[in-house]
Amino acid sequence: MNEVVMSGVIRDFDALRYTPAGVPVAEFRLRHASTQQEAGQTRRVALDLPAIAFGVVARRLADAAPGSEVTARGFLALRSQKSAQLVLHANIIEFD
């Protein structure tokens, strides 16, 4: 199972671009901060997660301002075959 739900704030949104096939692509970073429970202890978590969206979701993101609060649902994948960096592929974006 590879399913991720992450809430956060849109940061570093790149300009909307298109694949050679004409599919819209939006790349951005999602800044997340929360408090989690781990081994019976409270832990603060803060991270910036690289993310990408395609198609209708990318178009919706293009209208959002940096700093918008969202919940992204999707999956994790490597940036490329030669990279170890994980990227969130957002299939659904809900504006909070």
Contacts in CASP RR format, 6 or more apart in sequence:
PFRMAT RR
TARGET T0000
AUTHOR 0000-0000-0000
METHOD contacts of the structure
MODEL  1
MNEVVMSGVIRDFDALRYTPAGVPVAEFRLRHASTQQEAGQTRRVALDLP
AIAFGVVARRLADAAPGSEVTARGFLALRSQKSAQLVLHANIIEFD
2 75 0 8 1.000
2 76 0 8 1.000
3 73 0 8 1.000
3 74 0 8 1.000
3 75 0 8 1.000
4 72 0 8 1.000
4 73 0 8 1.000
4 74 0 8 1.000
4 75 0 8 1.000
4 76 0 8 1.000
4 88 0 8 1.000
5 71 0 8 1.000
5 72 0 8 1.000
5 73 0 8 1.000
5 74 0 8 1.000
6 30 0 8 1.000
6 32 0 8 1.000
6 49 0 8 1.000
6 71 0 8 1.000
6 72 0 8 1.000
6 88 0 8 1.000
7 32 0 8 1.000
7 34 0 8 1.000
7 69 0 8 1.000
7 70 0 8 1.000
7 71 0 8 1.000
7 72 0 8 1.000
7 96 0 8 1.000
8 30 0 8 1.000
8 31 0 8 1.000
8 32 0 8 1.000
8 33 0 8 1.000
8 69 0 8 1.000
8 70 0 8 1.000
8 71 0 8 1.000
8 72 0 8 1.000
9 30 0 8 1.000
9 31 0 8 1.000
9 67 0 8 1.000
9 68 0 8 1.000
9 69 0 8 1.000
9 70 0 8 1.000
10 28 0 8 1.000
10 29 0 8 1.000
10 30 0 8 1.000
10 61 0 8 1.000
10 64 0 8 1.000
10 65 0 8 1.000
10 66 0 8 1.000
10 67 0 8 1.000
10 68 0 8 1.000
10 70 0 8 1.000
11 28 0 8 1.000
11 29 0 8 1.000
11 30 0 8 1.000
11 31 0 8 1.000
11 48 0 8 1.000
11 66 0 8 1.000
11 67 0 8 1.000
12 28 0 8 1.000
12 29 0 8 1.000
12 66 0 8 1.000
13 26 0 8 1.000
13 27 0 8 1.000
13 28 0 8 1.000
13 61 0 8 1.000
13 64 0 8 1.000
13 66 0 8 1.000
14 26 0 8 1.000
14 27 0 8 1.000
14 28 0 8 1.000
16 24 0 8 1.000
16 25 0 8 1.000
16 26 0 8 1.000
16 58 0 8 1.000
16 59 0 8 1.000
16 61 0 8 1.000
16 62 0 8 1.000
17 24 0 8 1.000
17 25 0 8 1.000
18 24 0 8 1.000
18 25 0 8 1.000
19 25 0 8 1.000
19 54 0 8 1.000
23 54 0 8 1.000
23 55 0 8 1.000
23 58 0 8 1.000
24 54 0 8 1.000
24 55 0 8 1.000
24 58 0 8 1.000
24 59 0 8 1.000
24 62 0 8 1.000
25 52 0 8 1.000
25 53 0 8 1.000
25 54 0 8 1.000
25 55 0 8 1.000
25 58 0 8 1.000
26 52 0 8 1.000
26 53 0 8 1.000
26 54 0 8 1.000
26 57 0 8 1.000
26 58 0 8 1.000
26 59 0 8 1.000
26 61 0 8 1.000
26 62 0 8 1.000
27 50 0 8 1.000
27 51 0 8 1.000
27 52 0 8 1.000
28 50 0 8 1.000
28 51 0 8 1.000
28 52 0 8 1.000
28 53 0 8 1.000
28 61 0 8 1.000
29 48 0 8 1.000
29 49 0 8 1.000
29 50 0 8 1.000
29 51 0 8 1.000
30 48 0 8 1.000
30 49 0 8 1.000
30 51 0 8 1.000
30 70 0 8 1.000
30 72 0 8 1.000
30 88 0 8 1.000
31 46 0 8 1.000
31 47 0 8 1.000
31 48 0 8 1.000
31 49 0 8 1.000
32 45 0 8 1.000
32 46 0 8 1.000
32 47 0 8 1.000
32 48 0 8 1.000
32 49 0 8 1.000
33 44 0 8 1.000
33 45 0 8 1.000
33 46 0 8 1.000
34 44 0 8 1.000
34 45 0 8 1.000
35 42 0 8 1.000
35 43 0 8 1.000
35 44 0 8 1.000
35 45 0 8 1.000
36 42 0 8 1.000
36 43 0 8 1.000
36 44 0 8 1.000
36 45 0 8 1.000
37 43 0 8 1.000
49 86 0 8 1.000
49 88 0 8 1.000
50 79 0 8 1.000
50 85 0 8 1.000
50 86 0 8 1.000
50 87 0 8 1.000
50 88 0 8 1.000
51 72 0 8 1.000
51 87 0 8 1.000
51 88 0 8 1.000
51 89 0 8 1.000
51 90 0 8 1.000
52 87 0 8 1.000
52 88 0 8 1.000
52 89 0 8 1.000
52 90 0 8 1.000
53 61 0 8 1.000
53 89 0 8 1.000
53 90 0 8 1.000
53 91 0 8 1.000
53 93 0 8 1.000
54 89 0 8 1.000
57 90 0 8 1.000
57 91 0 8 1.000
57 92 0 8 1.000
57 93 0 8 1.000
60 93 0 8 1.000
61 90 0 8 1.000
61 93 0 8 1.000
64 70 0 8 1.000
64 95 0 8 1.000
68 95 0 8 1.000
69 95 0 8 1.000
69 96 0 8 1.000
70 93 0 8 1.000
70 94 0 8 1.000
70 95 0 8 1.000
70 96 0 8 1.000
71 93 0 8 1.000
71 94 0 8 1.000
71 96 0 8 1.000
72 88 0 8 1.000
72 90 0 8 1.000
72 92 0 8 1.000
72 93 0 8 1.000
73 90 0 8 1.000
73 91 0 8 1.000
73 92 0 8 1.000
73 93 0 8 1.000
73 94 0 8 1.000
74 88 0 8 1.000
74 89 0 8 1.000
74 90 0 8 1.000
74 91 0 8 1.000
74 92 0 8 1.000
75 88 0 8 1.000
75 89 0 8 1.000
75 91 0 8 1.000
76 86 0 8 1.000
76 87 0 8 1.000
76 88 0 8 1.000
76 89 0 8 1.000
77 86 0 8 1.000
77 87 0 8 1.000
77 89 0 8 1.000
78 84 0 8 1.000
78 85 0 8 1.000
78 86 0 8 1.000
78 87 0 8 1.000
79 85 0 8 1.000
79 86 0 8 1.000
79 87 0 8 1.000
END
